[in-house]
Amino acid sequence: MSAWSRQDGGWTLALAADADFEEIMAWFQDAAAVDTWSGPNFRYPFTARTFREDCRIDFMTSYVLRPADGRLAAFGQSYDRDGRGHLARLVVNPALRRHGAGRQLVSMIIAALAAAHDYAEYSLFVYRDNLPARQCYRSLGFVVVDYPDNAPMPDKCFFLIKKSKEE
């Protein structure tokens, strides 16, 4: 695990390390699962090299979330998009879904971004048919807004925003 980390209760958010990617890769059993997670431009089947390239590891901050027992629970990324803290490629270990790891991951990435930047808003994309993810994001205060003109797949995804402070 990297030297940087953030704790909340029994959860730890840390920067992803090279050793984490092999396990994350195993969470995806087919091209459809990869597409739901990453969008259409992610190669599958992938290799360790193509996975890192398509994750754009060198251009985005990559995080892993672990519960107190140290298991790898979730992965996500962030970057600046149109002046917002943008969350991307959020995924929970299939063995740990429906136990709050997704909410914890999003909350802790936002907290990490807030500590480093003065964003007024946070954003993410989600496939329209990904109901569990949409429910998670809505429960955290994200709302659907107009789709950005420069973004692909407006017919397949929603664009969601969360204000940094409730107005």
C-alpha positions in Angstrom: 0.0 0.0 0.0 1.2 3.5 -0.7 2.4 5.9 2.0 -0.6 8.3 1.5 -3.9 7.1 3.1 -7.0 8.4 4.6 -9.1 6.6 7.3 -12.8 6.7 8.1 -14.0 4.3 10.7 -12.7 0.9 9.8 -12.1 1.9 6.2 -8.8 3.0 4.6 -8.5 4.8 1.3 -5.0 4.7 -0.2 -3.4 5.3 -3.5 -3.5 2.2 -5.7 -0.2 0.3 -5.9 1.0 -1.8 -8.8 0.2 -5.0 -6.8 -3.5 -4.1 -6.5 -4.2 -4.2 -10.3 -3.9 -7.9 -10.7 -6.7 -8.5 -8.2 -8.8 -5.6 -9.7 -8.4 -7.2 -13.1 -9.9 -10.5 -11.8 -13.1 -8.7 -10.9 -14.1 -8.5 -14.6 -15.3 -11.7 -16.1 -16.4 -10.4 -19.6 -16.4 -7.5 -21.9 -19.8 -6.4 -20.8 -18.7 -6.0 -17.2 -15.7 -4.0 -18.4 -17.8 -1.8 -20.5 -20.3 -1.0 -17.7 -17.3 -0.1 -15.5 -15.1 1.8 -17.9 -17.0 2.7 -21.0 -16.5 1.4 -24.6 -12.8 2.2 -25.2 -11.3 -0.2 -22.7 -9.8 -3.3 -24.3 -11.0 -6.8 -23.3 -9.5 -9.2 -22.8 -6.8 -7.2 -21.3 -3.2 -7.7 -20.2 -1.6 -6.1 -17.2 -0.1 -3.6 -19.6 -3.3 -2.7 -21.5 -5.3 -2.5 -18.3 -2.9 0.1 -16.9 -2.8 2.0 -20.2 -6.6 2.0 -20.6 -7.0 3.1 -16.9 -4.8 6.0 -17.8 -2.9 5.4 -14.6 -0.4 8.1 -15.4 -3.1 10.8 -15.9 -5.6 10.1 -13.1 -5.3 9.5 -9.4 -6.2 5.9 -8.6 -7.4 4.8 -5.2 -8.1 1.5 -3.4 -10.5 1.0 -0.5 -9.9 -1.6 2.2 -11.9 -2.5 5.3 -10.3 -3.2 8.6 -9.4 -6.8 7.6 -7.3 -5.5 4.7 -9.1 -7.0 1.8 -9.3 -5.0 -1.4 -12.9 -3.8 -1.4 -13.0 -1.2 -4.1 -11.2 0.9 -6.7 -11.8 4.3 -8.2 -10.1 7.2 -9.9 -10.4 11.0 -10.0 -9.3 13.9 -12.1 -10.2 17.5 -12.9 -13.0 17.7 -15.5 -14.3 21.1 -16.4 -13.3 22.6 -13.1 -15.0 19.8 -11.1 -13.6 16.9 -9.1 -14.6 14.1 -11.4 -14.9 10.5 -10.2 -14.3 7.7 -12.7 -14.0 3.9 -13.0 -15.6 3.2 -9.6 -15.9 -0.5 -8.9 -16.5 -2.7 -5.8 -15.1 -6.2 -5.4 -17.9 -8.5 -6.5 -17.6 -10.5 -3.2 -18.2 -7.3 -1.2 -21.1 -5.6 -3.1 -24.2 -4.4 -1.2 -22.2 -3.9 2.0 -21.5 -0.1 1.8 -18.1 -0.2 0.1 -19.4 1.8 -2.9 -20.8 4.6 -0.7 -17.6 4.6 1.4 -15.4 4.7 -1.7 -17.2 7.7 -3.2 -17.4 9.6 0.1 -13.7 9.1 0.8 -12.6 10.1 -2.7 -14.6 13.2 -2.4 -13.0 13.9 1.0 -9.6 13.4 -0.5 -10.4 15.8 -3.3 -11.8 18.3 -0.9 -8.6 18.2 1.2 -6.5 18.9 -1.9 -8.7 21.2 -4.0 -11.4 23.9 -3.6 -14.0 22.2 -5.9 -17.5 23.6 -5.8 -18.9 20.4 -7.4 -18.0 16.8 -8.0 -19.2 14.8 -11.0 -19.4 11.4 -12.5 -21.0 9.5 -15.4 -23.1 6.4 -14.9 -24.8 4.1 -17.4 -28.6 4.6 -17.4 -29.2 0.9 -16.8 -26.8 0.6 -13.9 -29.5 0.9 -11.2 -27.4 -0.1 -8.2 -24.8 2.5 -9.0 -27.4 5.2 -9.6 -29.1 4.4 -6.3 -25.7 4.7 -4.5 -24.9 8.0 -6.1 -28.3 9.4 -5.4 -28.1 8.4 -1.8 -24.9 10.5 -1.6 -26.5 13.6 -2.9 -25.7 13.3 -6.6 -28.3 14.6 -9.0 -28.7 14.2 -12.8 -27.9 17.3 -14.7 -27.7 18.3 -18.4 -25.2 16.2 -20.3 -21.9 17.9 -21.2 -21.7 18.8 -24.9 -18.2 17.4 -25.2 -19.0 14.0 -23.6 -19.6 10.7 -25.5 -22.6 8.4 -25.1 -25.4 10.9 -24.0 -27.9 8.3 -25.1 -26.5 5.6 -22.7 -25.3 7.5 -19.7 -26.4 10.1 -17.1 -24.1 12.9 -15.9 -24.4 13.5 -12.2 -23.2 16.4 -10.0 -22.9 16.8 -6.3 -22.3 20.2 -4.8 -19.4 20.4 -2.3 -21.6 22.1 0.2 -25.4 21.8 0.5 -27.1 25.1 -0.4 
